[in-house]
Amino acid sequence: MVIYRSSKLKNNNHKEKLIFTGSGMSRENDAYNAGSMAVDMAINNLTKQGSLTGPDFAFVFCNGKKYGNTKERIKELVKGAHERLIKSNKNVKWIGCTSTSEIIGNKTYEDSCIVLVVKSDHVHVGTAIAEIGDKNPKKAGRSLINSALNNLKTDKYLDSYTLFLAKKNKNIAEDIRIDPYYFIYLPAGVTNNFFLKANKIIYGFLDIVGPSLQLIGGSAGDNFVFKDTYQFADGKIVSKGAALMAIYSNLYVSLGSSHGFERKTKGMPIRITKCKNNILMEANNRSAIEVYAEILRTSVEDVKKNILKYGMDYPIGILGPDGSYSIVSPFAIANNKYIRCAAFLNEGEIIDIVQASKQKMLKATKIISESNNKKAQNSVAIALCFSCSMRKIKLAKDYKKEAMIATAKLKSNQLIGIYGYAEHITPPDGQAKMVNETFTSITFSNKLITE
């Protein structure tokens, strides 16, 4: 049995199409016009697909250097987008952030505002936003996710019945994997004077929903200006906080991440013996920068001078329980003797120095896109992706191939995403975390979980 809810559509195709989307883009210099025109284009494309009503939820991303260079400009862009969205549906919910590059379809830009609008009776969302700054991040995480969940409205009867139908004919292993809740997380990116403890905010999420947390997202960016990054939701703006969308889906949803990095050299395991947040101090009870320089067969002074390049080419791989690596990129020197990283570390973690060629990085994008398409029952309706600005630098002119590969392997052009300052993902080992130099994506299928 398959459940179809009634929808206000132009035709009778609702039994075939369960989720309607529209994307739009503007490169207008005027910030208000850029936001409003991108939304107008997206809604126009949504209407062409057959929906008579406005979107239920949306995503808005914009280039941080172009539109976030002043507070006034980002306010104007968000105002333009928000006014157009609520004009189409006063109850629409949306989130977004500033970026380093923007992906829409198979194209990638560095000067745009992009929008994805979605209409579906089978996906429900709740949104939340908060300025966090130096507040207790774990407590802030608990508050943020509670707000998003309280804003999430589901049909207690029909949604529960749909979930029952999806589970009743599954074996135990398949049954365990059916979880309709997902979260899209957009925290502040690193700047010259601020680094949000985004991983500890995730620990707050885990306090509320437990280890089954299915999360994806990206840290906001500003094209390496490192001045201000912005996060927004439902017309509100913060610069040192996070936006969060809680999702309940009766459609198949898939999460995935891949990077292409492998261990650089064989040798003794390296254990983090001293660190603080994103600062690596000691490895194997020795100076971490000395250990790093030895592995790279260079001097400590050379590492200090070229840390950004070395960190991009030879990042740290945190070894997971399944043997895979989570990537953390060094990018600066702290106190002239420690390694400052773009994601967080924990004492006791086993690490390696890793490397990847451009070919292996692009192959990773291909593999995860193919996997997500399969998990979405080969019927991808929309996809969001979050990739790393350091990945962009390493791939150089080839970085735009990621969007081309993703759309080709997902077999859908309804892709939107950003390059930001970090990625956030629940990997196969099950622990949601903050990573770097990784291509991540979430896809929504056009098929119900009962099928």
N, C-alpha and C positions, 0 to 999 in steps of 0.2 A: 504494500500500500504506500502511495506517495501523497503527501499533503501539499496542496497548492492554496495559497491565500488569495483572496480577491485583490486586484490592483487596479488603479485608475490608469488604464492604458489606452492607446489609440487603436489597438487592434486586439485580436484574440490570441496573441502569441505568448501569453503569460505562462502557458504550460511548457513552453520551450525555453523561455528566457526569464530567469528568476532574479536577475540582478542587472540593473541598468546603470550605465556610467557615461560620463562625458568629461573630456579633458580640454583644457584651454591654456593659452600662453600669451603673454604680452612682453614686449621689450621696450615699451614706452618709457621715456625718461621721467615723465611726470608720475610720481609714485601713486597718487590716488587713481589716476587713469589706468595705470598698469594693473592695480588690484581689481578694479571694477571691470576692465576689459577682459582680463583673463577669466574671471568668473562668468561674465556674459557669454564668452565663447564656450566654456564648459557646459553651461546650462543649455545653450543652443544645441550642442551636440547630444546632450541627454534627451532633449525633446525629439531630436531626429531619430533616436533609438525607439521612441514610442511612449515615453512617460508624459502624462498630462499634468503631473504635479511636480513641484520642485524637489530637490535632493533631500534625503534624510540626513546625510552627513557628507563632509568634505574635508579635503586636505589642501592647504595653501603653503607653498614654499617660494622664497624669493632670494635673490642674490644678496648676500650680506654686505659686500663692498659697495654695490650700486644703490641698494634701497635701505640699507641699515647704517649708512655712513653718518647719519644724524638721527636723533630721536624723533625729530619732526617728520622726516621722510618715512620712517617705518610706521609712525602713527597714521600717516596719510594712506599708505598702502593697505594697512590692516582695516582702516575705516572704509576705503573703497571696496575691498573684498567683502567685508562684513555687511555693508549696506545692501549690496547686490544679493548676497546669499539669503539674508532674512527677508528681502523683498520676494524671493522665490518661494520661501517657506519660513515662516516666522519661528518655527521650532527646529530649524536645522542646527546641527552640532558640528563643529569643526575645530581642527587643530593645525598648527604649522610652525615653521621656524625659518631662520635665515640659513643660507647655504654658501658653499664655495663654488659649486656647479649644480645645475639643475637638469634632470632627466625627464623627458616627456616622449613617450613612444620610443623610437629608436634613435632619437636625436639628443644631444647633450649641449647645453648652453652655459655661459658664464656671465650672463647679464639679463636674466629673465625673471618673471613671476609666472609660476605654473600652478595650475589648479586641477584637482580631480574631484568631481561630484558623483555621488552614489545614491541610487534609489533602489530599495529592496524591502519587501515585507518579511524577508527571512534573515535579515541582519539587523541587530539593535546595538546602539552605542551609547556610551555615557562619557562625558568629558570633564576634565578638571585642569586647573592651572594654579600655580603658586610661586611667589617669589620666595626663594629659600636662603640664598646667600650663605652666611656662616652659621645658620641655625643648626640644631641637631639634625643631621641628614636622615637618620633612621626614623626618627619621630616624624619628620616632614614627609618621608615616604609613606608611612602608615596613614597620615592625614590625606595625602594626595590620592592614594588608591581608594581609600574609603569614599572620598568625594566623587571620584569617577564612577564607582560602583553604585553609589546612592543616586547618581544621575542617569544610571542605566535602567531603562524600563523594559521589562519582558512580559510576555503573556504567560502567566503561571500555568495555564491549562494547555494551550496549544503548543507552546514551546516544550513543556514537559512531556506531552504526548508524542511530539516529534522525536524527542530524545529517546523515549521508550521504544518507539518503532525502530529507531536506528540500532538500538542495542539488543533487541529481543532475539534476533536471528544471528547474532555474532557469537563467535567463541570467546572465551575469557580473555585471551590475548588481545583480540580486536576490540572487545568491550572496554578494556582499560584505556586504550588509546583514544577513545572518543571523549573529548573534552571541548565543549562549545565556547569556552572563555579564552580570549586573547587580549593582549595589551600592546598598544603602540606608544612608545616613550620617547619624548623629545626634550632632553635636558640642555642646559647651557653648555657651550663649548669653552675651551680654554682661552684665556686672554692674557695679556701681559701682567695683569694684577689680580686675576681671579681664576680659581680652579675648583669647580663644583665637585663635591664628593658624590658623584653620580652613582657609583657602585654601592655606596652605603644607603642611598635612597632605595635602591633595588632590595637591599636587605630589609628595609621597612615594608616593601611590597610583600616580601616572603613571609613576614610576620603575620600578615592579614590573610593571604590566600594559600600559604603553604608551598611546599616544594614543587607542586604541579604548575607553577607560574609559567605561562607561555608568553614570552615577551620578545618584541623586536623594536628597534628604533635607531635613531642617530643623534649625535650631539650637534648642535647648531654650529655654523661656521661663518666666517667673514672674509674669505679669500686671503688668509694669512696676514691680515692687518693686526689681528689679535687685540682689537680695541673693545668691541662690544658684539655679543651675539644675542639674538632675540628669539623668544618663544612666544607663541600666541595661541589663544583658544577662545572661540565665541566672541571675538572683538576685544579681548583683554590681552595686554602685552606685559611680559616680564623680561629681564635681561640676565638675572642670576638665579633662575629657577627652572621649572620644567612644566611641560604640557603633557597630558596623558589622556589616551582614549581607551576605555574599556569596551570590549566587543563581545557580544553573544551572537554566534552564527549557527544557523541551521543548514548552512552550506558547507561543503568541504573547504577547509582552510589548511594551508601548509606553510611551515616556516623552514628556512634553510640558511646556511652560511658556509662559506668556503674561502680559502685564501691562496693555496698553492705553495706555501712555504714548507721547507724540509730542513732537517738538521744539517748544519754546515760541516761540522767535523765530528768524528767519533772521539770519545774520551770519557773521563770520569764524569758522573752526574754532578750538576751544579745545584746547590741548595741555597735559597735566599736565607741568610742568617740575620740580616738586619735591614729593615726598610721602614719607611713612614709614608703611608698613603701611596703617592706615586713616585717617591724618592727611593732609589735603590742605593743602599749604603755598603752592604757587605754581602759577599757570596762565598760560601765555604769558609767563613770566618776570616776572610781577607778583604781588602779593598775591592769593591765591585768594579771600579773603573780599571784597576790593574788586571783583574781577571778578564775583563772584556777586551782590553788591549792585547793581552797574551793570545787570546783566541783569534783575534784579527791579525796577529803577528805585526803589530805596530807599537808605537810608543804611547804613553799616557797623554803626552802633550799633543800628539797628532789626533787622538780621540777627542780631546777637549776642543781642539780647533775645528774639527769636522764632524761634530757629534750628530748634527741633523742628517747629513748624508749617510754616515755609518748607521745611524738608527733606522733610517729608511731601508737601506740595503741589507742590513744584518740586525733585524729586530730580535727581541726576546720572545722565545716560544715557551709558554707555560704548559708543562706536560699534564694532560688530563688523565683520568682513570681509564679511558678507552684507548690511550696511546696517541691521541691527537693533540695538536697544539692550539692554544689560544694566543694570539699575537698581541704583544705590547711593544710599542715603539719608543725608544729613547729619542729625545729631541733637544735636550739642553743639559747644561751642567749646573748643579746647585752647589753653592758655597765653595766653588772651585775644586770640589773633590768627590761629589756624588753625581749619580746619573738620574736626571729628571725624565720621567716617562709620560706618555700621553694617555695612559690608563693606569689602573691601580694594581698593587702587588700585595702579597701576604707573606709574612715570614713562614718558612718551612716549605714553600712551594719549590718543586723541582723544575729547573729551567734549562733550556739550551739556547744557543745562538743559532738562528735559522736564516735561510736565504731562499730566494725564488727568482726564476727567470721571468721575463714578460710572458713567454709562451705558457709557462705553468700557471701564472696568475690568471691569464685569460681562459685557460683550460678549466680552472676552478670555477670561474663564472659560468662556463658552459655546463659543467657537471651539476652545479646546484640548481641551475635553471631547468635542466632536464628532469632532475629529481622532483622539483616542486611541481612541474607540469604533471608528472606521473601521480603524485600525491593528490593533486587537484582533479584526478580522474580524467586527465587529458582534455579538460574543459575549462581553462583559465579565463575568467571573466575580467578580473583586474589584478594588478600586481603593484606592490610598493617595494622599492629597494633603497638601501642605505649603504653607501660605499665610503671609503676613507680618502681624505684629501692627500695623505701621504701615499696612498695607492695610486692616486691620480698623478702625483709627481713622478713616481717610479715608472709608471707605464708611459709617461710623456705623451706624445701625440697619439699613442695607441689607446689611451684611456677611454676615448669615445667609442671604442669597439665594444666596451662592456654592455652598453645599452643595445647595440645591434645584436650582440650574441644573445642577450637575455630575451629580447622580443622574439627572435628567431626560434629559440629553444622552448620558450613558453607558448609559442604559437598564438601570441596575442600582442596587439599593439597598444593595449590599454595598460601601459606601464608609466609610473611616475616615481620620481625619487630624487635623492640629493647625494652630493659628496659633502661630508661634514668632518668634524674633528674627532669623532670616535663612533663606534657602532655598539649596539646593545642587543644581545641575542640569547635565547635559550638554546644552547647547542645540544648535540646528541647525548652528551653526558648528563644533561638534565639540570645544570645549575646556571640560571640566568646571570650574565656577567657583561662587563664592559671590555671591548677589545679594540684593536687597531688593524689597519691594512687588510680588512676583510670585506668581502662582498656578501651582503645579507638581503634576503627578500621574504616577503609574505604574499601569498596568492590566495584569491577567493575563487572558488569554482562556480560554475553555473549549474551544479548538481546538488541536490539535497542529500544530507547524510543518511536519509532513508533509502536512497537508491543503491 
